[in-house]
Amino acid sequence: MLGFRFDETMSGWHILGSNLNLSDDGLDNFKQPMEFKVTWGPDNIFEWLNPFSGKFMKQPLFGNITIEGLGRDIPCKGDLELAYHKGMIRYTIFFTHNGTEYIYIGKKRGIKPWNLHKTHTTCYGELTARTVCGSFVVSQSITYFRLKTLPSFLKSFRFVR
């Protein structure tokens, strides 16, 4: 089998759930840093390119996530779906911190050939905690692929067997 890997960093900010209902005027006071550094890529490039495989343009990811106010450099894993046919890219990231399970869903949406500079660099996300009492939204976020990191992203490409 032949696959590949990339190392990607997305950074930006998030707002904790108790502050989500504020007007836009008050949001700046509650923004806190957020970042995830992940490695992603398929183990089998032929399955990844096959639209009938169930793994079409979907690959595992792993790395660390920092959510200020919750924790720093928390190990995480999940998957990245390059769903261009749906006009989006979706990050699904799972992690456990202080005994609580979390799931982060981040989407780069509205992808069109003429707006890739924005849609491939801006990710809208929601962090949910999963407890025995149910699930609830912890924070909402906007993270960015910073164009200054493009050279290191491209240099991180490697084939794996």
Secondary structure in CASP SS format (residue, H / E / C, confidence):
PFRMAT SS
TARGET T0000
AUTHOR 0000-0000-0000
METHOD secondary structure of the structure
MODEL  1
M C 1.00
L C 1.00
G E 1.00
F E 1.00
R E 1.00
F E 1.00
D E 1.00
E E 1.00
T E 1.00
M E 1.00
S E 1.00
G E 1.00
W E 1.00
H E 1.00
I E 1.00
L E 1.00
G H 1.00
S H 1.00
N H 1.00
L C 1.00
N C 1.00
L C 1.00
S C 1.00
D H 1.00
D H 1.00
G H 1.00
L H 1.00
D H 1.00
N H 1.00
F H 1.00
K C 1.00
Q E 1.00
P E 1.00
M E 1.00
E E 1.00
F E 1.00
K E 1.00
V E 1.00
T E 1.00
W E 1.00
G C 1.00
P C 1.00
D C 1.00
N C 1.00
I H 1.00
F H 1.00
E H 1.00
W H 1.00
L H 1.00
N C 1.00
P C 1.00
F C 1.00
S C 1.00
G C 1.00
K C 1.00
F C 1.00
M C 1.00
K E 1.00
Q E 1.00
P E 1.00
L E 1.00
F E 1.00
G E 1.00
N E 1.00
I E 1.00
T E 1.00
I E 1.00
E C 1.00
G C 1.00
L C 1.00
G E 1.00
R E 1.00
D E 1.00
I E 1.00
P E 1.00
C E 1.00
K E 1.00
G E 1.00
D E 1.00
L E 1.00
E E 1.00
L E 1.00
A E 1.00
Y H 1.00
H H 1.00
K H 1.00
G C 1.00
M E 1.00
I E 1.00
R E 1.00
Y E 1.00
T E 1.00
I E 1.00
F E 1.00
F E 1.00
T E 1.00
H E 1.00
N C 1.00
G C 1.00
T E 1.00
E E 1.00
Y E 1.00
I E 1.00
Y E 1.00
I E 1.00
G E 1.00
K E 1.00
K E 1.00
R E 1.00
G C 1.00
I C 1.00
K C 1.00
P H 1.00
W H 1.00
N H 1.00
L H 1.00
H H 1.00
K H 1.00
T H 1.00
H C 1.00
T C 1.00
T E 1.00
C E 1.00
Y E 1.00
G E 1.00
E E 1.00
L E 1.00
T E 1.00
A E 1.00
R E 1.00
T E 1.00
V C 1.00
C C 1.00
G E 1.00
S E 1.00
F E 1.00
V E 1.00
V E 1.00
S E 1.00
Q E 1.00
S E 1.00
I E 1.00
T E 1.00
Y E 1.00
F C 1.00
R C 1.00
L H 1.00
K H 1.00
T H 1.00
L H 1.00
P H 1.00
S H 1.00
F H 1.00
L H 1.00
K H 1.00
S C 1.00
F C 1.00
R E 1.00
F E 1.00
V E 1.00
R C 1.00
END
